[in-house]
Structures are given as C-alpha cells and as structure tokens.
Amino acid sequence: MLSTHVRQRIWSWGGPAFVTLLAAVLRLWNIGNPHMLVFDETFYVKDAWSQWNNGYSTTWPDNADEQFASGHTDIFGTVGSYVVHPPFAKWLIGAGMAVFGADSSIGWRISTALVGVLAVLLVTLIARQLFQSKLLGVIAGGLLAIDGHAIVMSRVALLDSYVMFFALCGFACVLLDRRWHERRLASALAARAASGRPLTWGPAIWARPWVIAAGVFFGLCTATKWSGLYFLAAFGLYLVVVDALARRRAGVPFWASAAILKQGPATFLLLVPVALVVYVVSWTGWFVTDGGYDRQFAATEGNAWTGAFSWVPLAVQSLVTYHQSMYEFHVGLSTPHPYQSNPWSWLLMLRPVAMWYEGVPEGTGGCTGDRVSDITSIANPLIWWAGAAAAVYLVVRLVLKRDWTIGLVLMGFVGGYLPWLLYTERTVFQFYSIAFEPYLILALTLVIGLVLGKPGDPPDRRKSGILTVGVFGTFCLLLTAFWYPLWTATPVPTWFVGLHYWLQSWI
C-alpha cells in the first residue's frame, strides 16, 4: 500500500494530520456547552479573567458564577484574591477569553482545547521518534485523540491539561537531547583520544540546547502547577543516568563519578536555573502591579527581613511569604469531597470525576422524556485499562531487557504519578492523572508494537498480530462512540447514562 515515494510522503504527513484533525473535532465540537462554569472552572476562569484585566487575580462578589455566565463578566474587584496555583496557564485561559469574549463559554475553554489537540500531535511525533515507526506514531496519537479522559480534560478550563502538555514538551526535548548528547560526547572523546589526553572522566558537554529547552518547558509546567516540579526532578535525574550509561559504553573509566561530579553540575545549570527564571517571569503581572495578594506584605512595617537577607527586594520577600502560605495550603488540604480518590486507584480508574450533571426539561431542544446532560471524566475503559496493564508489563520488561525506550516512557510515570502516592491523606482527584496519560498511551503503543511484530517475522505471526491490533482498535472506536455523549454534555435518556456505570464506584 505504501510502495511508492509519493504514498510514503502522504502517509508521513497525512497520518499525523488525520489524528490531529480527529482530536480537534472531538474536542471542539459544541465546546461551549454547557454555558455554565463547570466544576473547578469556577476558580480558574474567573481568576484568569480578573488576572487578564488587572495583572493579578482578584476577588469576586458572592454568587458570581450565575452573573458571569449571564454575561456580567466585569464584576471583579481590585483586591487580590488568595490563589494557590501559579499564574501562567491562567494567562492562556484569559487569552482565549480576550479573543472570543469573556461572555462566551467557547472563550473560557478554547485555549485548553487547543492545548489538548496539540498534545495529540506531539504524542504522534514523539512516538514516531521514540519507536522509529510512523505507524506506531499514528496509533499513539489516535489512542490519545479518542480517549475520553483526554477529551473531557480538553473541554473544561482546568489547569491539569496544561501541566500535561508542558511536561510532554519537556519530555520531547529530553528525547531529542539523547542523540544530540551521544554524538557530541563521542566526538569530544575521539578528539581527546587523538590528542593523547586520558579519558579518565571525559569532558563536560555544555552545548545541549535541548536541555535548555526542556528547562523552559518544565518551568512553564511548574508555573502552571507546582506538580511540574516532579517532572523537572525526574527528568533531571534521568539526564544524569543517561550520561553515566553513555560514558560507560564509550569506555570512560570513571563513568559514574564523571556523570555525577562533572557533567551533572553542567546539566543542572543548563536545566534548573532556566526553569527557575521561567517560573519567576510567569509572576510578572504580580510584580509590576501593587494589588496582588500579599504583594505589600514585606512593605508593611515589621514584616521585612532583617540581617543577612535584608538586601532582598521587598517584592521578592513578599512572594516568598506568599509561597510559604501556598505550600502550607497544599500539604494541609484534606477537605472531604465526594469525588476524591486515592492515587493508588488511579490506574484502575475506580473513582472518575463527574464534572457536570443536570436534568434537561422536557421539550428543551426537542427533548422528550426523562433526559440528562452529563460530563464525566471516565476514560475509554479499554484504552485506560490496557494502558495500565502495559505500564505494569513494561516495568517487568525493563528489568529483563534494559531497553532505553522503556526507561524513558516509565520516567513519565515517575514524574507524573509516583509522587502522588505519597499524598494518600490529601484531597486529590482522578483527573490529576491527565498529567501522566501520554506515557500510559506510549506504554500501550510500545506493547502494540510488540504484538504487531517485525517485518521479518513469519507471515502467520504478522497476520495474527495485525488482526489482534485491528480488533482492539475497532473496539476502542466503538467505546468512544458509546461514551462520547457523556463526555460532551449531550442530552441523553437516563437509562442510557446508566449503561455506562460499569462499576459501582463510578456512580
């Protein structure tokens, strides 16, 4: 089917374009419905709009949601409100509102939807590079495009899709740095050997633009939610380990100490300070105005630092105090919520979040009988559970095969999932798992590649693999069609909703 150069080129660009277009249709269709603030949109949409206008998030009057949805969007005050997440993603949400209007629910959600669409394209390109297969790239992008959890999180203006996207951008940069670093390390070692210098530790490689780019994206991820720090730490550690293994393969005698003591500091300086600068810059609106929450704390008599740190600008002192308060909030958050879930249950998807549920009056839009409008973040069960099983399998396979592609994919879980296992007493939600869903998709895609087999395998083996993957993909598409109304607030009969509650905990 792809025996000609023209067909190869069409497939090379047409495959990613198709799954991206599919993702766009599923995420953008009727995105303005419902024209009400859904779940935590009550925080982020209003904060984004006041921040867009004032430079910082401000307070709103009581019962502002109904007024906001009815078009009274400029009723925010000028007093800084206490927000517990950094501001960057709210600038993006605010940009969408500035373009489409704050009175438009499309404007509330368009930026998040576009980020969700771009994530599908990015996963497609990452999988192509990671597995060296255009087919597996399209499969990975297609699975993310049709998964309900990813669709729902792209259709509501929450912050977590931005965490996912910027972490994924950082992941892509780490992937691209791998070969860049290997080539330059090999060249530097060859030059050193040719000059007769010993290879004791090898050189420190400073020319690593992809590491700098990764620092930018992990900084943006952290400037959205502090959980982005976990990705920064995980992939920073990964870069050190990869360098150590590269030096061992190259025959560097003291490869471990060289990676930690010589290249490690260089990598740290290329990555972490960049992320820190990006994070601080994201607070520019708070710095250049006077009314943000705690903005004047250090300027108040008796609050400024004394002693060795008295030289620190008062605005920075105030920001540090604000961050201390934010930290105390996050570690102490334990308010019971009907949809909270233990992170240990996320891979099993035991308690997804119902973000919207409303009865539809008879006769509305031609509706007859008992109908409801629902937005539930239940993932496509076949994709999610198969992906979870694939992730567990890859842990075992990594021990047996020591495959670097497996290690890189699993680092996405290290940064996006493992830290949450420490917060079993904190109020957390299943939808946080969107941060590591791309790696769950990549894990599943890697296993699909193993099922498909290699071109040199016996014909019967190839046919059975293709048939298995084809059947799996067909059922995934059917389940997406079955669940799509419940991901998009489409009015449906109550009996139809009941068919989707496969587990008692989903109700």
Disulfide bonds with the S-S distance in Angstrom:
none
